[in-house]
Amino acid sequence: MTTFTPDEARRLRGSLTAARPQLPRIAAKAVDMVLEDLDAAIERDPAATGRLQMALVSPGLHAVWVHRLANWLWRHDRQLTARLLSQWARARTGVEIHPGATIGRRFFIDHGMGVVIGETTEIGDDCMLYNGVNLGGRTLNRGKRHPTLRNNVTVGCGARVLGDIELGDGAQVGANSVVVKAVPAGAVATGIPATNRVPEPGEDPIEALYRHPAIFI
């Protein structure tokens, strides 16, 4: 049974008392974020029928929501608890997100199974991954060793994005591609190793994906 010294109990009561006025604001922010995630998922998943369905059955959303809590614990010096929570989410969802990874708003993982996101990964807003994506490293050295995805980046199923490289705003990666060099903003990366192609003026970026046979996502 866990016990507290009188001094520890006083500090705990003081922390709870100080936090109490902020609880409604924190709860409201959490609800807004969940609804934002749900709406982003519905927009990107043609099979979705509504918020309730996505909230109950989307493993990608479940993994992201657990990660947000695990990341908070990680940033507040509760690394072991954060790792245990992330491993529980991995077992439940098939998605492994290191609690140290930085993830922006409206992030969606479609299908989810087999996705791995490394510790020093940085993901911007409105990004999307399909199943089997690995955002991994290419070195055993500590420090920044995983990719940075800017805003509105899409990575197709089975793709590997490896090392401390940057995928610019609006970049897209084809299915099963292996990306080891930076991808400029708006470019499409396909193949092994991936080569970059910038869509022609006026060309739909989605249509640009289908010009390469390795792209199907």
C-alpha positions, -999 to +999 in steps of 0.1 A: +000+000+000+014+034-010+017+059+019+027+096+020+047+115+046+028+145+060+050+168+040+043+149+008+006+148+015+005+186+020+024+191-014-001+168-031-031+186-017-015+219-028-010+207-063-045+194-066-059+226-052-039+247-077-050+225-106-087+225-098-095+259-114-079+247-146-097+214-149-128+227-168-104+244-193-083+213-197-114+191-201-129+214-227-096+215-247-094+177-246-130+173-259-123+198-287-092+179-297-111+146-298-139+160-319-113+176-342-095+142-346-128+125-353-139+150-380-104+148-397-107+110-397-142+111-412-131+135-439-102+111-449-120+077-446-148+070-471-159+041-450-167+062-420-203+068-412-201+092-382-183+103-351-196+075-328-185+048-352-150+062-356-146+067-319-155+031-312-138+012-340-108+032-353-075+017-339-056+046-355-075+072-335-072+051-303-035+049-307-032+087-313-054+095-282-033+072-260-001+087-274-013+122-264-015+111-228+017+091-230+036+121-245+023+143-216+037+118-191+070+116-211+074+154-210+067+154-173+094+130-163+072+099-161+091+080-188+085+045-175+048+050-171+047+066-206+065+036-221+042+011-203+011+030-216+025+031-252+032-006-251-004-013-239-017+007-268+006-012-292-009-045-280-044-032-283-041-014-316-012-027-335+003+008-337+036+016-319+042+052-312+071+061-290+059+085-262+087+109-271+074+115-306+059+149-313+025+148-332+004+177-344-033+183-347-057+163-368-033+134-373-049+102-387-037+067-391-059+047-415-063+009-406-033+013-383-018-022-381+020-023-383+027+014-380+059+023-361+068+059-352+102+065-336+111+086-305+124+117-322+098+118-350+081+151-355+047+152-373+029+184-382-008+192-386-032+174-409-009+144-417-020+109-426-003+075-425-016+042-439-010+008-424+025-006-423+043+027-423+076+029-405+090+063-395+124+049-383+161+057-378+193+049-396+217+052-367+221+039-332+233+073-320+211+092-296+197+125-306+175+134-336+175+103-358+139+100-371+120+119-398+102+153-396+069+155-415+057+190-420+020+198-425-004+179-449+020+150-455+006+116-467+025+084-464+012+053-483+009+018-468+041-001-462+064+028-469+096+033-449+108+069-441+142+065-425+166+089-408+167+125-398+152+138-430+123+162-438+092+158-458+080+192-468+044+206-466+021+186-488+046+159-497+033+124-505+050+090-503+039+061-524+031+027-510+061+004-502+086+032-510+118+036-491+126+072-484+161+081-472+165+116-486+145+148-480+112+152-500+105+189-511+072+205-503+045+193-527+066+166-542+057+129-547+083+103-536+080+067-550+102+037-554+132+019-537+151+041-530+125+067-535+129+094-562+111+127-560+088+142-586+072+176-583+037+177-599+034+198-631+017+232-628-020+226-624-017+189-619-037+174-591-012+160-565-035+130-560-034+123-597+003+127-596+005+097-573-012+074-598+013+081-625+036+057-608+026+020-606+040+016-570+016+041-556-015+022-548-026+030-512 
